Amino acid sequence: MQVQLTAAHWIYLAGIVVILITMAMRKNIVVPAVAATMLTAWAFSGSIITGLSSIFNASLVAAQELFNIFLIIALVTAMLGALREMGADRLMVTPFRRVMRAGTSSFLILALVTYVISLFFWPTPAVPLVGAVLIPVAIRAGLTPLSVGMVIAIAGQGMALSADYIIKVAPGISATAAGVDPDSVADKSLVLSLIVGVVALLVTYVTQRRTWRKPSPELLVAWENKADKFGMTGGESAGSAGSGDSAGSGGSAADGGQGGPTGARPADSPVDSGGSVSEARPAAAATLVRTEPVAEPAPSDPPKTNSAKVFAVLVPTAYFAFIAYLLLGKFTSLVPPLQGGDAAGIVGGIAALLLFAACVTNDKRNFLESSSAHITDGLVFAFKAMGIVLPIAGFFFIGNGDFAGRILSLPETATPPAFLFDLISAAQSHITPNPVVLAFGVLIIGIVAGLDGSGFSGLPLTGALAGALGPAGGMDPSTLAAIGQMGNIWSGGGTLVAWSSLIAVAGFARVPVLTLARKCFLPVMTGLVLSTVFALLVF
C-alpha cells in the first residue's frame, strides 16, 4: 500500500536533514531538534498548543525510555567514588596491569572482553562491568577516554549485538519478516558483523593510536578527577570546529589520557553536545568550578588501610561471580536464566550494595550521609554528562509509532503516526531491482531506520524488503536481510546514534556522547560498506 505523505512527514524529514548537517558542522543540535519536534507536532495536529506541549512531552518520553541507562551510570559512578576515597580503585586494577601494560594490549583486551560478554548477554550488562573494572586499567595503560569508548561501542553495541548469534532475537525478527530460515540469516549476520567490527577496530586503532600516551598512574588520577569536574562545571559553549579531535583523543593537556589532575577544564565536558570542544572561557570556569577541595592522593601512595585491599578484591569478585551466574543460567538449569533488563538491574544493585559497604568502611558514623552524597554525585554526573541528549532523542522518538502517541498527546484508541517509517516505506518504491542497488539501498534504509535509537525496531521493515525485493533483484533474501540487520543495529544499537545505549559507553568513558558517535562514524561506515561488498561477492 502506497504511503500518503503529509506536511508533517516533510517537516520531519527536513528536521533530520538539518540535524545531520548541523552535526557535520560540529555545532550543537539541541535547538534544531526542539524546533523540528514542535513544527512536526504542529503540522500533524494543526494546533500550536500541541506543538508547544510536544517539546516537553518529547523530552519526558525520552527520559522515561533512557532513565535505566542514566541510573546505572549513576550507581556505578557513585560506587567508584566511594572506592576512590579509600584508594581501592587503583589497587583494584593492579592485577590487570600484567596483561594490559600498554595501549595495544589494552585495546585488544577491551575489545575481546566486551565482545564476549555482549555476545552472550547483550551490551547492557557488559558496559558497566567493563566500565567498573577494565576502563581504569586501559586509561592507566595510555589509552585516551575517546579510544576506550570507541572500542567498547564497536565491540559490544556493534559487533556483538548486530550478530546477536547466541540469543538470536535479531536474526529471528529479520528472518520472520523476510520469510527465510533464521539460521541462514544468523550465520550470514555473524560473518558480516565480524567484518564490520574488525574493519572498524582496525580503523580506530590506526586513527587513535597517535593519541595514546606512555602508561602512567597519573593518567588514571587525572581521568578519575574528571568525575567531579565533569558533573560540576559548565557554561562553556560549543565552539570551534577545529578542536573536535581533542575531545578525549589526546590532543591537549586537559585530555583524560594526559596531563595532571589539575589544569584546564576537562576535554570531555558534557556541555559540548555538538561533538566539538571549544576553548575554555576563564571567567565561566572560574565561577562554576567546584570550590571545595577535592582529595587527590598521589598515584604512587599505597592504601593506608586493609579495607582498600579487601574492596579491591571484593568488587571484581562480585562482578565475576555475576558473570558466572549468567553463564550458568545460559548453559545449565542450575539457576534461572536472566534477561537483558534483569541483568542490567543486578549490575546496578551490586553497585549500590558495594557503595553502601564502602561508605560504612570509610566512615561508620556518617555513612548514611556519605552514601546519599555519592548517589547524588552519581546522578549529577549522569545528567550533566548525558542529559543533553534527551530533547534530541525526543525528536527521533516522535518519528516512531511506539512513542509518537504519547508525545502528541493522542488518546490511547488513536493510531499514532510513524513519520520515519512512512518516509522509508515511500522511498522503497524507488529502489531499482539490481543486486548492488538493492544491497546498498537496504543498508541505507536500515541505517536510517536506526535513527530512532532502537537497533531492533527497523528489522521488520528491512526483513520485509529483503523478502519482497530479493528474488526480483536476483539476491538471496537471507543475505539481504542480514545486510539490513547490519545497518539497523550498527546505527541504532549504539555506535552511530548518540541517543541510544551509546550514552552508557560515553558515560563510563567520560567523553561527550555526540563526539563519540561522530568519531565512530568513519570506522563503522567503512566496515559496513566493505561487508556489503563482501556479501555481494561471496553470499
Secondary structure, DSSP 8 states (H G I E B T S, - for coil): ------HHHHHHHHHHHHHHHHHHTT---HHHHHHHHHHHHHHHHS-HHHHHHHHHHHHHHHHHHHHHHHHHHHHHHHHHHHHHHHTHHHHHTGGGGGT--SHHHHHHHHHHHHHHHHHHH-HHHHHHHHHHHTHHHHHHTT--HHHHHHHHIIIIIIIIHHH-TTT-HHHHHHHHHHTS-HHHHHHHHHHHHHHHHHHHHHHHHHHHGGG-----HHHHHHHHTHHHHHHH--------GGGGGGSSSS-STTSTTSS-SSSS--TT-TT-TTS------HHHHHHHS--S------TT---SSHHHHHHHHHHHHHHHHHHHHHHHHHH-SSS----HHHHHHHHHHHHHHHHHHHHHHH-STTHHHHHHHHHHHHHHHHHHHHTTHHHHHHHHHTTSHHHHHHHTT--TTS----HHHHHHHHHGGG--S-HHHHHHHHHHHHHHHGGGS-TTTTHHHHHHHHHHHTTTTT--HHHHHHHHHHHHHHIIIIIS-SSSTHHHHHHHHTS-HHHHHHHHHHHHHHHHHHHHHHHHHH-
